Amino acid sequence: MEINDPRTIRALAHPLRLDLLGVLGAGGPATAAQCGRILGVSQASCSFHLRQLAKYGLVEDAGPGSDKRERRWQAAAARLRVHLTPDSDSLVERQLGLMVLEREMHAIAEYSQLPDGTYPQWQGKAGVVAAMAMLSPDEAAELKEQWLRLLAPYIARARANGAGPKPGQEYVRYFLAATPFAAAQPTGPDIMEGEQE
């Protein structure tokens, strides 16, 4: 789903709403109560923010579950992409991007501070990977698409069975950032000559 309406982008600019979209995208349909248990927040708060997301077409009713008293929600699309038109407010897009970045950095920092042995089954399997590569802009775009293709089957299976995590599975956050290291770029034709002296 491509989002280009600034009002919809503003509706996304809330950490809990992004977390709710993440949970529904990764685990399939869920109630506000189930989302609250996963995210460690109140059912009432999840319910309010799910209704706000529904108002902008980002989540939708998933039909009744086994308990017909509770409403189940599902993400309206497996993947959201924010795209502003030239006449849109770029400040909105930058604010959303910064909020996503701060949210992910906070999650990474929290995980890195956990004492050894907190999650022994994840030891050596989760964490941070950092690398630097020489890429063209087109190669960076292809690498991003390859990364998304790698994740796609894991996201799709949750949407297909709608059962949430199976025994031994957890919700796992993934975050890819590709930032050109502009400070290392040559600034003129005589750079190599200067290095040889």
C-alpha positions in Angstrom: 0.0 0.0 0.0 1.4 3.4 -1.0 0.6 6.3 1.3 0.8 9.8 -0.1 -1.8 11.7 1.9 -0.1 13.9 4.6 -3.1 13.3 7.0 -2.6 9.6 6.8 1.2 10.0 7.3 0.4 12.1 10.4 -1.9 9.4 11.6 1.1 7.0 11.4 3.3 9.3 13.4 2.8 7.6 16.8 5.0 4.9 18.2 2.2 2.7 19.4 0.4 2.9 16.0 3.6 1.7 14.3 4.0 -1.1 16.8 0.4 -2.2 16.2 0.9 -2.3 12.5 4.1 -4.3 13.1 2.3 -6.8 15.3 -0.6 -7.2 12.9 1.8 -7.5 9.9 4.0 -10.1 11.6 1.5 -12.1 13.5 -1.7 -11.8 11.5 -5.1 -10.8 12.9 -5.4 -10.0 16.6 -7.7 -8.3 19.1 -6.8 -5.1 20.9 -6.4 -7.2 24.1 -3.9 -9.6 22.3 -2.0 -6.6 20.9 -1.9 -5.0 24.4 -0.4 -8.2 25.9 2.3 -8.4 23.2 3.2 -4.7 23.4 2.8 -4.4 27.2 0.2 -1.6 27.0 -3.5 -1.4 27.9 -6.3 -2.9 25.8 -8.1 0.5 25.9 -5.0 2.3 24.4 -4.6 -0.4 21.7 -8.3 -0.2 20.9 -8.2 3.6 20.5 -5.2 3.6 18.2 -6.5 0.7 16.2 -9.7 2.6 15.5 -7.6 5.6 14.4 -5.6 3.4 12.1 -8.8 2.0 10.7 -10.1 5.6 10.1 -7.3 6.1 7.6 -7.5 2.6 6.0 -4.3 1.2 7.5 -6.1 -1.6 9.4 -9.4 -3.3 8.9 -11.8 -5.7 10.5 -10.6 -9.2 10.3 -13.9 -10.9 11.0 -14.9 -12.7 14.2 -12.4 -15.0 15.9 -13.1 -17.9 18.3 -14.4 -15.4 20.9 -17.1 -13.5 19.0 -17.2 -10.8 21.6 -13.9 -9.3 20.7 -13.2 -7.5 17.4 -10.1 -8.7 15.5 -8.0 -6.4 13.4 -5.6 -7.0 10.5 -3.2 -4.8 8.6 -4.8 -3.5 5.4 -1.6 -4.3 3.5 1.5 -6.5 4.0 3.8 -3.6 3.3 3.3 0.2 3.6 5.3 2.7 1.6 5.2 6.4 2.3 5.5 8.4 -0.9 4.8 12.2 -0.9 3.9 14.1 -4.1 6.0 17.1 -5.0 3.4 19.5 -3.5 3.2 17.6 -0.2 4.7 18.7 3.0 8.1 17.1 3.2 8.4 18.1 6.9 5.7 15.5 7.6 7.7 12.7 5.9 10.9 13.8 7.7 9.1 13.8 11.1 7.8 10.3 10.5 11.2 9.1 9.3 12.9 10.5 12.4 10.3 9.0 14.7 10.8 5.5 13.1 14.5 5.9 13.4 14.3 7.0 17.1 11.9 4.1 17.9 14.2 1.5 16.3 17.3 2.9 17.9 15.6 2.8 21.3 14.6 -0.8 20.7 18.2 -1.8 19.6 19.7 0.1 22.6 17.3 -1.6 25.1 18.1 -5.1 23.7 21.9 -4.4 23.8 21.6 -3.5 27.5 20.0 -6.8 28.6 22.1 -8.9 30.9 23.8 -12.0 29.3 21.5 -15.0 29.5 18.2 -13.0 29.4 17.2 -14.8 26.3 19.6 -17.8 26.1 17.8 -19.3 23.0 18.6 -16.1 21.1 22.3 -15.9 22.1 24.3 -15.4 18.9 21.2 -15.4 16.7 19.8 -11.9 17.3 21.6 -8.6 17.7 23.2 -5.9 15.5 25.0 -6.4 12.3 27.1 -3.5 11.0 29.0 -3.4 7.7 30.3 -1.0 5.1 30.3 -1.8 1.3 31.1 0.0 -1.9 27.8 0.3 -3.8 26.2 2.4 -6.5 22.8 3.9 -5.8 21.2 1.2 -8.0 23.1 -1.6 -6.2 21.9 -0.2 -2.8 18.3 -0.2 -4.1 18.7 -3.8 -5.3 20.2 -4.9 -1.9 17.2 -3.3 -0.1 14.8 -5.2 -2.4 16.7 -8.5 -1.7 16.4 -7.9 2.0 12.7 -7.3 1.7 12.3 -10.5 -0.4 14.1 -12.4 2.3 11.7 -11.3 4.9 8.6 -11.6 2.7 7.9 -15.3 3.2 8.0 -14.9 7.0 5.6 -12.0 7.0 3.3 -13.7 4.5 3.0 -17.0 6.5 1.6 -15.0 9.5 -1.0 -13.3 7.3 -1.9 -16.7 5.7 -2.5 -18.6 8.9 -3.4 -15.8 11.3 -2.4 -17.8 14.3 0.3 -15.5 15.7 3.6 -17.0 16.9 3.9 -20.8 17.1 5.8 -22.4 20.0 9.4 -21.3 19.9 8.7 -18.2 17.8 8.8 -14.6 18.9 8.1 -11.3 17.4 11.5 -10.1 16.0 12.2 -6.5 14.9 14.2 -6.0 11.7 15.5 -2.6 10.7 17.7 -1.8 7.6 19.4 1.5 7.2 21.6 2.3 4.2 23.4 5.7 4.6 26.0 6.9 2.1 29.3 7.7 3.9 29.6 11.1 2.1 32.5 12.3 4.3 34.7 9.6 2.7 34.0 10.7 -0.9 36.8 12.4 -2.9 36.1 16.1 -3.3 38.3 16.9 -6.3 40.4 15.5 -9.1 43.7 16.1 -7.3 42.9 14.0 -4.2 44.9 11.0 -5.5 47.9 13.2 -6.4 47.9 14.7 -2.9 47.9 11.2 -1.3 50.9 10.1 -3.4 53.2 12.9 -2.1 
